[in-house]
Each structure stands twice: as C-alpha cells, then as structure tokens.
C-alpha cells in the first residue's frame, strides 16, 4: 500500500457537464468505496481469496493450456486514435556481442517502446476518473506526471489468479461474432451463462466473448476499433450482484462504441473502475478458448492473468493463460 488517504466526503466539482441521473443511479447501486476499508487500493481483487484460488485449481482436468494474448508487434491493434498509445516498437540494441573478447560468450539484447495498454492488457483502477475522483473517493489529481498513479496503480494487482469463466455471448446466440453496436446486456450474460452451464460467483474473472476480435485477426485494424460491440451500461450491476473480481473481453473499447446514451462517453469504464473498483481487460483473444471450451463442454477453468507490475501505471500488458 503506497499511502493512506481519507476518502473525500463528497465529489469534487466536475470539470465538464455533470453526469446524467441515470448514470448516477447505477453508480450508487454498484459503489464499493469503503467496502474493504478507507485505505484499500485493489477493489474487487479482494474477492480472490485463498479458498477461491483452491476452488479454481480444482477445475483443472486435462491440463490443456490456452493462451489469450495478442502478439506484441508494431502492426498491432492501435491505430493512433488515442495519443501516445502506440504499438510496440522493437529495437535490437546488441546482436551477438562477445562479452569478454573474441570467441567468448556473446549476447543479444533488445528494447521496446510501447503504450502499456497497446495490446492485451488490464486497465488499472485509476485509468479513468469522473467528477474529479478515482476509486475509493480519492482525488483524481493524485495521478501526476512525476509519480503516475499514487494509488491503485497496476502494480497493486500483484497476483491475479482465479477461476475464469467464459461467457460466450456470440456462440450462445449462434453467431461467430456479434454485430457492431450490439450492447451486451445482463440478459445476454444470463443467456451465455446458461449456454456454458456455469454459475458466476464471488471472485470469478469473467471473460465476455463477442467475436469482434475476428475483425482484427482478419487484418482490418480500423474496423476492429470502431464501431464495436461491447458491454452495456447495464452490465456492471450484473457483475456487482455476483461479486465478480474482474472482467475482460475481446474488443478495443470494452464497452459498446459509440455509446448507448448520446454524449455519455465511457460510462462502463467509470462504473467498473471508479465506482466498483473492478479491473477490466481489453483485446483478449478468446477465439481458441471458445473452441476449447466447446470441445471440452465446460466454460470454467483456472486463469492466470497477473499484469506486468509497472509502478504507478494506469494499465499494463498481460499474457493470460487459461488452464483446462
């Protein structure tokens, strides 16, 4: 824990138009501020207890391992729409360089420049703010150019291992991918859970498959980015009611884009990260997992998905692996 802080008693004055009443009503219902104490920085990851992990380990039957990360490469998913979020630029800085003179052991080294949320990643809780606040009522100005995120940076998510549950919304509807603009509702999540024969419970990490990443895998980066299916503004209440620890999906924007409510941009981000303190992941490749779950006729598994522990970062790459 980086520092203690007493949550603000009331939201700071917003810098833009006030959030609409419909959003604020949902925010009040899903709010977890203070649930794990005033000093808490990890939010719903508190729900991943030792017992939850033991139960998750017991789901392993065949040992089949399914990688869920996109390759880190220069022609990755980012198209320049978000300033600074660049695809990985890989550079060799040393190639077969002898360490101790001619004929000695030689080494090769490389470096990379990239946006931490360029490809498959987790969003940390301070990735977004609203009304001047981040998770647990802390001021948004605790994020600075010098320190980055003083509270709840991605480095606090130090051991993300739990039961993973695939909610294959596309397959449940009998399609390879959802149409662009489809908002994944609580009813869709119920349908996918029934399709997969799973009951989502406390501490689970839920993976929501739309199939939209097929667009990127087919080579169309721009169509993958916009427009996109994604989570509805109604979905956070579904996750909150089930005490889900984290949610990831196979789209660039995570939530449906353009938004359901005109001019209400990234409301699901705000509800998940700020109000609930629930990490969310984007650009997860769930295609092979969908096939594996279908072949094995089960949609739960052990999931290892700890992000790279960049101190003060508001997100980080992850190479998740599902173990069936």
C-alpha positions in Angstrom: 0.0 0.0 0.0 1.6 3.2 -1.1 -0.1 5.7 1.3 -3.1 6.2 3.5 -5.9 8.5 2.5 -9.2 9.5 3.9 -11.8 9.3 1.1 -13.4 12.6 0.1 -16.8 13.1 1.8 -18.3 14.4 -1.4 -17.4 14.5 -5.1 -15.3 17.4 -6.3 -16.8 19.8 -8.8 -16.7 18.1 -12.2 -14.6 19.8 -14.9 -17.3 19.2 -17.6 -21.1 18.7 -17.8 -22.5 16.8 -14.8 -23.1 13.0 -15.2 -26.7 12.3 -16.0 -29.1 11.0 -13.3 -29.4 7.6 -15.0 -25.6 7.1 -14.6 -25.5 8.3 -11.1 -28.3 6.0 -10.1 -26.3 3.0 -11.3 -23.2 4.3 -9.7 -24.8 4.5 -6.3 -26.0 0.9 -6.6 -22.6 -0.6 -7.6 -20.4 1.7 -5.4 -17.8 -0.2 -3.4 -16.0 2.7 -1.7 -15.0 1.8 1.8 -16.2 -1.8 1.5 -12.6 -3.1 2.1 -11.6 -0.1 4.2 -10.6 3.5 3.5 -7.0 2.5 2.6 -8.0 -0.2 0.1 -6.3 0.1 -3.3 -7.3 -3.2 -5.1 -11.1 -3.1 -5.1 -12.8 -6.3 -6.2 -9.5 -8.2 -6.4 -10.1 -8.6 -2.6 -12.7 -11.2 -3.6 -10.0 -13.5 -4.9 -9.4 -15.3 -1.6 -7.2 -18.4 -0.9 -10.4 -20.5 -0.9 -11.4 -19.1 -4.3 -8.0 -20.0 -5.7 -8.1 -23.5 -4.3 -11.5 -24.0 -6.0 -10.1 -22.6 -9.2 -7.2 -25.0 -9.2 -9.7 -27.9 -8.8 -11.2 -27.0 -12.2 -8.1 -28.3 -14.0 -8.8 -31.7 -15.5 -6.8 -32.2 -18.7 -4.0 -29.6 -18.2 -4.9 -28.1 -21.6 -3.4 -24.6 -21.8 -4.9 -21.8 -23.9 -3.0 -18.5 -24.4 -5.3 -15.5 -24.6 -2.9 -12.6 -25.5 -2.3 -11.0 -28.9 1.2 -10.9 -30.2 3.1 -7.7 -29.3 4.0 -6.2 -32.6 4.4 -3.0 -34.5 1.2 -3.5 -36.6 -0.9 -4.3 -33.5 -4.4 -3.2 -32.6 -3.7 0.5 -32.0 -4.4 2.9 -34.9 -3.4 6.2 -33.4 -6.8 7.3 -32.2 -5.5 7.6 -28.6 -2.5 9.9 -28.4 0.6 8.1 -27.1 -1.0 4.6 -27.2 1.5 3.3 -29.8 2.0 -0.3 -30.9 5.3 -1.9 -29.7 8.4 -0.6 -31.5 11.0 -3.4 -31.1 14.7 -2.5 -31.5 17.8 -4.7 -31.2 20.5 -2.9 -29.2 23.0 -5.7 -29.2 23.4 -8.6 -31.6 25.8 -11.4 -30.8 28.1 -9.1 -28.9 31.0 -11.0 -27.3 31.2 -10.2 -23.6 34.8 -11.0 -22.8 36.6 -10.6 -26.1 36.7 -12.6 -29.4 35.4 -16.2 -29.1 33.7 -15.6 -25.7 30.0 -16.0 -24.9 28.1 -13.5 -27.0 24.7 -11.9 -26.1 21.9 -10.2 -27.9 19.6 -7.6 -26.2 16.6 -5.6 -27.3 14.4 -2.8 -26.1 10.8 -1.8 -26.8 8.8 1.4 -26.7 5.0 0.9 -26.5 1.8 2.1 -24.9 1.2 0.0 -21.8 -2.4 -0.6 -23.0 -1.4 -1.2 -26.6 -2.5 -4.8 -26.9 -3.9 -7.4 -24.4 -4.0 -5.6 -21.1 -5.7 -4.8 -17.8 -6.9 -1.3 -17.0 -5.9 -0.3 -13.5 -8.5 1.4 -11.3 -7.2 5.0 -11.9 -7.2 4.6 -15.7 -10.3 6.8 -15.7 -11.9 9.3 -13.3 -15.2 11.0 -13.1 -16.4 14.0 -11.2 -12.8 14.6 -10.1 -12.4 11.3 -8.3 -10.9 7.8 -8.8 -11.7 4.6 -6.9 -12.4 4.8 -3.1 -13.1 8.5 -3.3 -9.6 9.6 -3.9 -8.9 12.8 -5.8 -8.0 12.3 -9.5 -5.1 14.8 -9.1 -3.2 12.1 -7.1 -2.2 11.0 -10.6 0.8 13.1 -11.6 3.4 13.3 -14.3 6.1 12.6 -11.8 4.6 9.6 -9.9 1.9 8.4 -12.2 -0.9 6.9 -10.2 -0.1 7.4 -6.5 -3.0 5.0 -5.5 -4.3 1.8 -7.1 -1.7 1.6 -9.9 -1.4 -1.6 -11.8 1.5 -2.8 -9.6 -1.0 -3.3 -6.8 -2.7 -6.1 -8.8 0.2 -8.4 -7.9 -1.4 -11.9 -8.1 -4.4 -12.2 -10.4 -5.1 -15.9 -10.4 -8.6 -17.2 -10.0 -11.4 -19.2 -11.6 -12.1 -17.9 -15.1 -15.5 -18.2 -16.7 -16.1 -17.7 -20.4 -19.4 -16.1 -21.2 -19.5 -16.8 -25.0 -22.3 -14.4 -25.9 -21.7 -14.8 -29.6 -21.9 -18.6 -29.6 -24.9 -18.5 -27.3 -26.7 -16.5 -30.0 -25.5 -18.9 -32.7 -23.2 -16.4 -34.5 -19.4 -16.2 -34.9 -19.4 -12.5 -33.8 -21.9 -10.0 -32.6 -22.9 -7.2 -34.9 -21.2 -3.8 -34.4 -23.1 -1.7 -32.0 -24.5 -4.6 -30.0 -24.6 -3.7 -26.3 -24.1 -6.8 -24.2 -26.9 -6.7 -21.6 -27.5 -8.6 -18.3 -30.0 -10.7 -20.3 -27.2 -11.6 -22.8 -24.9 -12.6 -19.9 -27.6 -14.8 -18.4 -28.1 -16.5 -21.8 -24.3 -17.1 -22.2 -24.0 -18.5 -18.6 -26.9 -20.9 -19.3 -25.3 -21.8 -22.7 -22.0 -22.6 -20.9 -23.6 -24.4 -18.0 -21.9 -22.1 -15.5 -22.9 -20.1 -12.5 -20.8 -17.0 -12.0 -19.7 -16.5 -8.4 -17.6 -14.4 -6.0 -14.0 -14.0 -7.0 -14.5 -15.2 -10.6 -12.8 -13.5 -13.5 -15.4 -13.2 -16.3 -14.3 -13.3 -20.0 -17.0 -12.0 -22.3 -16.6 -13.1 -25.9 -18.2 -11.0 -28.6 -16.2 -12.5 -31.5 -15.3 -9.0 -32.6 -11.6 -9.6 -32.5 -12.0 -11.7 -35.6 -12.1 -8.4 -37.5 -8.5 -7.6 -36.3 -7.3 -11.2 -36.8 -8.6 -10.9 -40.4 -6.4 -7.8 -40.9 -8.8 -4.8 -40.5 -7.4 -2.8 -37.6 -9.7 0.2 -38.2 -12.9 -1.8 -38.4 -11.9 -3.6 -35.2 -11.6 -0.3 -33.4 -14.8 1.5 -34.4 -17.7 0.8 -34.3 -17.7 -2.1 -31.9 -20.0 -4.3 -29.8 -19.3 -4.3 -26.1 -20.6 -4.2 -22.6 -23.8 -2.3 -21.9 -24.0 0.4 -19.2 -26.4 -2.1 -17.5 -23.7 -4.8 -17.3 -21.9 -3.5 -14.2 -24.9 -4.2 -12.0 -24.8 -7.8 -13.1 -21.2 -8.2 -12.2 -21.6 -6.3 -8.9 -24.5 -8.6 -7.9 -22.3 -11.7 -8.4 -19.1 -10.2 -6.7 -17.1 -10.7 -9.9 -13.4 -9.9 -9.3 -12.5 -8.7 -12.8 -13.9 -8.7 -16.4 -12.2 -8.8 -19.8 -13.4 -9.0 -23.4 -12.2 -9.2 -27.0 -12.7 -5.6 -28.1 -10.6 -2.5 -28.2 -13.1 -0.3 -26.3 -14.5 -2.8 -23.9 -17.9 -1.2 -23.8 -20.2 -0.7 -26.8 -19.0 2.1 -29.0 -20.5 4.5 -30.0 -22.2 4.7 -26.6 -25.7 3.7 -25.8 -26.5 7.1 -24.3 -25.7 10.0 -26.5 -22.7 12.0 -25.4 -22.1 9.8 -22.4 -18.6 8.5 -23.2 -17.0 5.5 -21.4 -19.7 5.1 -18.7 -18.9 1.4 -18.2 -15.2 2.3 -17.6 -16.3 4.8 -15.0 -18.7 2.3 -13.3 -16.3 -0.6 -13.3 -13.0 1.2 -12.4 -14.1 4.2 -10.4 -17.3 3.1 -8.6 -16.8 -0.7 -8.2 -13.0 -0.8 -8.2 -13.1 -3.7 -10.7 -10.3 -4.1 -13.1 -11.2 -4.6 -16.8 -9.3 -6.0 -19.7 -9.4 -5.4 -23.4 -8.0 -7.0 -26.6 -8.1 -10.5 -25.2 -8.1 -13.2 -27.9 -10.9 -15.6 -26.9 -11.2 -17.5 -30.1 -9.1 -20.5 -29.2 -10.6 -20.6 -25.8 -14.1 -20.6 -27.3 -13.2 -23.7 -29.4 -11.5 -25.4 -26.4 -14.5 -24.8 -24.1 -16.8 -26.1 -26.8 -14.8 -29.3 -27.3 -14.4 -30.0 -23.5 -18.1 -29.0 -22.9 -17.2 -26.7 -20.0 -16.7 -23.0 -19.7 -14.8 -22.6 -16.4 -11.0 -23.0 -15.8 -8.0 -21.9 -13.9 -7.0 -18.4 -15.2 -3.5 -16.9 -14.6 -3.6 -13.2 -15.6 -1.2 -11.1 -13.5 -0.3 -7.9 -15.3 3.3 -6.6 -15.6 3.9 -4.7 -12.3 4.7 -1.2 -13.6 4.8 1.1 -10.5 2.3 4.0 -10.8 0.9 2.8 -14.2 -2.7 3.0 -15.1 -2.6 -0.2 -17.1 -0.2 -2.9 -18.2 0.2 -5.7 -20.7 -0.8 -9.2 -19.7 -0.3 -12.7 -21.2 -3.2 -14.6 -19.7 -3.4 -18.4 -19.9 -6.5 -20.5 -19.3 -5.8 -24.0 -17.9 -8.5 -26.6 -18.5 
